Amino acid sequence: METGNNLAQSILLRVLPDDLQARLDGTLVVGNVAQRQLRMRPVWSGQGFPADVKRALSTAEPDDGAITVVVARKMSDGAKKYLIDHHVAWADASGYADIAVPDWFYLARLRPANVIAAQPREFKWSPSIAIVGEYILSRRLEIPQLREGVWDTVDRVGSISEATNISYGQVAKTLSALDSEGYTAKVGPERGPNSSREIKDRGRLLSDWAGSYSRAGRRGRQAELHVPWRDPFESTDLIERTLRSDRWAVSGWAAADAIAPFTTSLPDLLVYVPDSDFDTSLEAVKSDPNVTPVERGGRIRFCSAESFAFQFVKRINGRPVVSPIRVYADLVRLAGRGAEAADHLREVAIGF
C-alpha cells in the first residue's frame, strides 16, 4: 500500500479532472491547462490537522516552478482556513480540493460526491497500541521544562507494562509496531542496560493517535446525566461533593478552559473515573436529587478510563484535569468548535 508522498501523488491524481490528463513526472504531478503545463508538487500532511499542514510546509522542497499542494487523509476546517489564508493549494482523500494559479487555473471541489479518491493505508491502532501511544505522549509532556529540549526518551518496556497493566510481551510487541511506522526508534545497543528507545516523530504520532481516537468508539463505559443548570463549574462542584475522592478528573471543554482558555461557552462537562470505580461512582453521583440519567444530550458525560490516565492528572484552578494529550483527543472527537479548541490547546499547551 502507498504511504507518504506516494499516497499524496495518488490522491491528487484522482482529484484532478480527467481533461487535465494529469500524470506523474518524477515527484511532481503535471497536467495540461490551456496548452500550458500545470506542475504541482504534492506534500503529504497525514491527518490534516493545522499542526500537520504547518509541519508539512516547513519541510516542503523549494519552489522550482511547481505549486505546492498539501494533501491529507481528511483536511480539518482549521487546516483549510490556514491554507486558504496563506494561499496554499490543498486536496484530501475524500475528494475535496482547492487548487488555484491566479489568472490561469482554479479547481474547487467542495461537494465531490462523484470523486473516488485513493484510500490511505491505515495503521491499525489496536486497543493496546492506542493505550501505549497515549501513555508515551502523556509522559512526553510530564516534565514541562524539557518540552523544548531533546528529551524524547520512551520508558522501558517494564515500566510501561506496570503503568498500563498490559503484559510485558504485548508492550514489547506494541513498541516494535510503533518503531515500524517511524513513530519511535531504538537507539544505542539493541539489548542491555544501555539500550533505549526514543520518539522520532512526536507530532505525527500525536496526530495519528488522536485521529484514530476520534474516529473510534469511546473506550470503556459511559453514562449521560442531566442537571437543571448549564454551568459546568457547578457540575464540577457536584462531582466533587458526591464522589468525595481524588479518583476522578475532567476532560473536554472544562479541561481545555483550565489549561488553555478558548471560549466562554462550555457546553457540557466530561468526567472520567477509573474503570474499577465506575459503578460505585456513578451511583454516588446519581444519588444527588438534581441528577437525572438520560439517553443522550446530558450536561454531564460520565465515562470510565484506564487507571494509567490518572497518573497524569493535575489540579488546575481547583479542578483535577487529565493530560492535555487526552483533552486534545476528546476535543478533536467533537469536531466543529471542539476541533478549533483542540488546535488552540495543541499550540499553547502541547507544542508539537
Secondary structure, 3 states (H helix, E strand, C coil): CCCHHHHHHHHHHHHCCHHHCCEEECCEEEEEECCEEEEEEEEECCCCCHHHHHHHHHCCCCCCCCEEEEEECCCCHHHHHHHHHCCCEEEECCCCEEEEECCCEEEEECCCCCCCCCCCCCCCCCHHHHHHHHHHHHHHCCCHHHCCCCCCEECCHHHHHHHHCCCHHHHHHHHHHHHHCCCEEEECCCCCCCCEEEECCHHHHHHHHHHHHHHCCCCCCEEEEECCCCCHHHHHHHHHHHHCCCCCEEEHHHHHHHHCCCCCCCCCEEEEEEHHHHHHHHHHHHCCCCCEEECCCCCEEEEEECHHHHHHCEEECCEEECCHHHHHHHHHHHCCHHHHHHHHHHHHHHCC
